[in-house]
Amino acid sequence: MQIIIKLKEVRKKYNISIRQLANKTGISESHLRYIENGEREPGISILIRIAVALNIDEKELYEVRKWIVELILRWELKRQYKNPE
């Protein structure tokens, strides 16, 4: 998923370590590493906390919005698949 690649890129662009991002967001370092390594998919609230902590620019904020929409659509598809009407 592109979120994983982008998170690492953005974090490095702003020259912030995993530990610093964890402190700013309240998200554990291990959870952030799982996200960056593709082992976990971030939820909407986590994406927002990361965006706020990094004070990302308008273009990158637009990317976060796209990720949120993508997550919502994927969750909805999973829900429909599990509970077909």
C-alpha positions as CSV (number, residue, x, y, z in Angstrom):
1,M,0.0,0.0,0.0
2,Q,1.3,3.5,-0.9
3,I,0.6,4.8,2.6
4,I,3.6,2.8,3.9
5,I,6.0,4.2,1.4
6,K,4.7,7.8,1.8
7,L,4.9,7.7,5.6
8,K,8.5,6.9,5.6
9,E,9.2,9.4,2.8
10,V,7.4,12.2,4.6
11,R,8.9,11.4,8.0
12,K,12.4,11.5,6.4
13,K,11.6,14.7,4.5
14,Y,10.8,16.4,7.8
15,N,13.9,14.8,9.3
16,I,12.0,13.2,12.2
17,S,12.8,9.9,13.8
18,I,10.3,7.2,14.6
19,R,10.8,8.0,18.3
20,Q,10.1,11.7,17.8
21,L,7.0,10.9,15.7
22,A,5.9,8.5,18.4
23,N,6.3,11.2,21.0
24,K,4.4,13.8,19.0
25,T,1.5,11.5,18.0
26,G,1.2,9.3,21.1
27,I,1.5,6.3,18.8
28,S,4.0,3.7,19.9
29,E,7.3,3.3,18.0
30,S,6.5,-0.3,17.3
31,H,3.1,0.5,15.8
32,L,4.7,3.2,13.5
33,R,7.3,0.7,12.4
34,Y,4.6,-1.9,11.6
35,I,2.9,0.7,9.5
36,E,6.1,1.7,7.7
37,N,7.0,-2.0,7.1
38,G,3.5,-2.8,5.7
39,E,2.6,-5.1,8.6
40,R,-0.3,-3.0,9.7
41,E,-2.7,-0.6,8.0
42,P,-3.2,2.7,9.7
43,G,-6.7,3.8,10.7
44,I,-8.1,7.2,9.9
45,S,-7.4,8.6,13.3
46,I,-3.7,7.5,13.1
47,L,-3.3,9.2,9.7
48,I,-4.7,12.4,11.0
49,R,-2.5,12.3,14.1
50,I,0.6,11.8,12.0
51,A,-0.4,14.6,9.6
52,V,-0.9,17.0,12.4
53,A,2.3,16.0,14.2
54,L,4.3,16.5,11.0
55,N,2.5,19.7,10.1
56,I,2.5,18.5,6.5
57,D,2.0,20.9,3.6
58,E,-1.2,21.2,1.6
59,K,-0.1,18.8,-1.2
60,E,0.8,16.1,1.3
61,L,-2.4,16.7,3.2
62,Y,-4.3,16.1,0.0
63,E,-2.5,12.7,-0.2
64,V,-3.6,11.9,3.3
65,R,-7.2,12.7,2.3
66,K,-6.9,10.3,-0.6
67,W,-5.6,7.6,1.7
68,I,-8.5,8.1,4.1
69,V,-11.0,7.7,1.2
70,E,-9.2,4.6,0.1
71,L,-9.3,3.1,3.6
72,I,-13.0,3.8,3.9
73,L,-13.8,2.2,0.5
74,R,-11.7,-0.8,1.4
75,W,-13.4,-1.2,4.8
76,E,-16.8,-0.9,3.1
77,L,-15.9,-3.5,0.5
78,K,-14.7,-5.9,3.3
79,R,-17.9,-5.3,5.2
80,Q,-20.1,-6.0,2.2
81,Y,-18.1,-9.1,1.4
82,K,-18.5,-10.5,4.9
83,N,-22.2,-9.5,5.1
84,P,-23.8,-9.8,1.7
85,E,-27.4,-8.7,1.5
